[in-house]
């Protein structure tokens, strides 16, 4: 009976040790994720890093993470950035896929979507527009063209995104309460 209690005590001790390692032992993993985030959002302010997946102790040992989310903003405060890195090698500092959701704040304030939630069409009062996003070197030009050709365009507003590689695929913009949102995706970075 004494051996059973000893074995049970060892199992409990081992479980508690693993739990403590999981909770407190991921400092190096967080530091590597922070470095990767600073590189992924180069030229922008990184405000938050969120690690996904468990066990983190295993992620730290292998220097890999299934997914890491980064929140940030442009240095001129024109846009919010949500970056998602998938299958990340933190030692080599690269990801299989890096996706950015960029929300240009205060563009066409008061815009109301006129179609589905993922549509570039919006209305300002009784005037209807279509949001456009075009790449311009390290920047993106956000503008809106009216459906009625007698009205003038809105914009363009230039948003500097120095972290976005030239090979990034820019998606169709959509209107959200905070402004105009578009996605950019980079494979194997």
C-alpha positions as CSV (number, residue, x, y, z in Angstrom):
1,X,0.0,0.0,0.0
2,X,2.9,2.3,0.8
3,X,4.1,1.9,-2.9
4,X,0.7,3.0,-4.2
5,X,0.8,6.2,-2.1
6,X,4.3,6.9,-3.2
7,X,3.4,6.4,-6.9
8,X,0.3,8.5,-6.5
9,X,2.4,11.2,-4.8
10,X,4.9,11.2,-7.6
11,X,2.2,11.4,-10.3
12,X,0.6,14.4,-8.5
13,X,4.0,16.1,-8.1
14,X,4.9,15.5,-11.8
15,X,1.5,16.9,-12.8
16,X,1.9,20.0,-10.7
17,X,5.4,20.5,-12.0
18,X,4.2,20.3,-15.6
19,X,1.4,22.7,-14.8
20,X,3.8,25.2,-13.3
21,X,6.2,24.9,-16.2
22,X,3.3,25.5,-18.6
23,X,2.2,28.6,-16.7
24,X,5.5,30.2,-15.8
25,X,8.1,28.6,-18.1
26,X,7.3,30.2,-21.4
27,X,9.3,33.4,-21.0
28,X,11.7,32.5,-23.8
29,X,8.8,31.5,-26.1
30,X,7.1,34.9,-25.5
31,X,10.4,36.7,-26.1
32,X,10.9,34.9,-29.4
33,X,7.3,35.6,-30.4
34,X,7.8,39.3,-29.5
35,X,10.9,39.4,-31.8
36,X,9.0,37.8,-34.6
37,X,6.1,40.3,-34.1
38,X,8.5,43.2,-34.2
39,X,9.9,41.9,-37.5
40,X,6.4,41.1,-38.9
41,X,5.2,44.7,-38.1
42,X,8.5,46.4,-38.9
43,X,7.9,50.2,-39.0
44,X,4.6,50.0,-37.0
45,X,3.9,49.9,-33.3
46,X,3.4,46.4,-31.9
47,X,0.9,46.6,-29.0
48,X,0.1,43.0,-28.2
49,X,1.3,39.4,-28.8
50,X,-1.0,36.4,-28.2
51,X,0.3,32.8,-28.4
52,X,-2.1,30.0,-29.4
53,X,-1.9,26.3,-28.9
54,X,-0.8,24.1,-26.0
55,X,1.3,22.7,-24.5
56,X,3.4,25.8,-24.5
57,X,6.3,24.0,-22.9
58,X,6.5,21.8,-26.0
59,X,6.3,24.9,-28.2
60,X,9.2,26.4,-26.3
61,X,11.2,23.3,-26.6
62,X,10.7,23.0,-30.4
63,X,10.7,26.8,-31.0
64,X,7.5,26.4,-33.0
65,X,4.0,27.7,-32.6
66,X,0.9,26.8,-34.6
67,X,-0.4,30.4,-34.5
68,X,0.5,33.8,-33.1
69,X,-1.6,36.9,-33.3
70,X,-0.1,40.4,-33.2
71,X,-1.9,43.6,-32.7
72,X,-0.4,46.9,-33.7
73,X,-1.0,50.3,-35.4
74,X,0.8,52.4,-37.9
75,X,3.1,55.0,-36.4
76,X,0.9,57.9,-37.8
77,X,-2.2,56.3,-36.2
78,X,-4.1,56.0,-39.5
79,X,-4.6,52.2,-39.3
80,X,-5.0,49.3,-36.9
81,X,-3.2,46.1,-37.7
82,X,-4.1,42.5,-36.8
83,X,-1.5,40.1,-38.0
84,X,-1.9,36.3,-37.8
85,X,1.2,34.1,-38.3
86,X,0.6,30.4,-39.0
87,X,3.0,27.6,-38.4
88,X,5.8,29.7,-37.0
89,X,9.4,28.7,-36.7
90,X,10.6,31.0,-34.0
91,X,14.2,30.0,-34.1
92,X,14.4,30.7,-37.9
93,X,12.0,33.6,-37.5
94,X,9.7,32.7,-40.4
95,X,6.1,31.6,-40.8
96,X,4.3,29.4,-43.4
97,X,1.7,32.1,-43.8
98,X,1.3,35.6,-42.5
99,X,-2.0,37.4,-42.9
100,X,-2.8,41.0,-42.1
101,X,-6.2,42.6,-41.5
102,X,-5.6,46.3,-41.8
103,X,-8.4,48.8,-40.8
104,X,-7.9,52.3,-42.0
105,X,-9.5,54.4,-39.3
106,X,-11.9,57.3,-39.9
107,X,-11.9,57.0,-43.7
108,X,-15.3,58.2,-44.9
109,X,-16.6,58.7,-41.3
110,X,-20.2,57.7,-41.0
111,X,-20.1,55.2,-43.9
112,X,-22.8,52.6,-43.8
113,X,-22.3,49.3,-45.7
114,X,-24.9,48.9,-48.5
115,X,-24.4,45.2,-49.2
116,X,-22.9,42.2,-47.3
117,X,-20.4,42.6,-44.5
118,X,-17.5,41.9,-46.9
119,X,-18.5,44.4,-49.5
120,X,-16.6,47.6,-50.6
121,X,-19.9,49.3,-51.3
122,X,-21.1,51.9,-48.8
123,X,-23.3,55.0,-48.4
124,X,-22.7,58.4,-47.0
125,X,-26.2,59.8,-46.5
126,X,-27.9,59.2,-49.9
127,X,-24.6,59.0,-51.9
128,X,-23.2,55.6,-52.8
129,X,-19.5,54.8,-53.1
130,X,-17.2,51.9,-53.7
131,X,-14.0,51.6,-51.6
132,X,-10.7,50.9,-53.5
133,X,-7.3,49.9,-52.2
134,X,-4.2,50.2,-54.4
135,X,-0.6,49.4,-53.6
136,X,2.0,52.2,-54.0
137,X,5.4,50.9,-52.9
138,X,5.6,50.9,-49.1
139,X,2.2,52.5,-48.9
140,X,-1.4,51.7,-49.7
141,X,-3.8,54.2,-51.3
142,X,-7.3,54.0,-50.0
143,X,-10.0,55.9,-51.9
144,X,-13.7,55.7,-52.8
145,X,-15.3,56.3,-56.1
146,X,-19.0,57.4,-56.4
147,X,-21.6,55.4,-58.3
148,X,-22.9,58.7,-59.5
149,X,-20.2,60.1,-61.8
150,X,-21.3,63.7,-61.0
151,X,-19.9,63.4,-57.4
152,X,-16.3,63.6,-56.6
153,X,-14.0,60.9,-55.3
154,X,-13.2,60.5,-51.6
155,X,-9.5,60.3,-50.9
156,X,-7.0,59.0,-51.6
157,X,-5.6,58.5,-48.2
158,X,-2.1,57.2,-48.0
159,X,-1.3,54.6,-45.3
160,X,2.4,53.7,-44.9
161,X,2.9,50.0,-44.4
162,X,6.7,49.4,-44.6
163,X,6.3,45.8,-43.1
164,X,4.2,44.6,-46.1
165,X,6.4,42.8,-48.6
166,X,5.9,43.5,-52.3
167,X,4.7,40.0,-52.9
168,X,1.8,40.4,-50.5
169,X,-1.6,39.8,-52.0
170,X,-4.0,42.7,-51.2
171,X,-7.7,41.7,-50.8
172,X,-10.9,43.6,-51.6
173,X,-11.7,46.2,-49.0
174,X,-14.8,46.1,-46.9
175,X,-16.6,48.7,-44.8
176,X,-16.6,48.2,-41.1
177,X,-17.7,50.5,-38.3
178,X,-14.1,51.6,-37.6
179,X,-13.3,52.5,-41.3
180,X,-12.2,50.5,-44.3
181,X,-10.7,47.1,-43.8
182,X,-8.6,45.0,-46.2
183,X,-6.5,41.9,-45.9
184,X,-3.0,41.2,-47.1
185,X,-1.5,37.7,-47.2
186,X,2.1,36.5,-47.6
187,X,3.1,32.9,-47.9
188,X,6.3,31.3,-46.5
189,X,8.0,34.3,-45.0
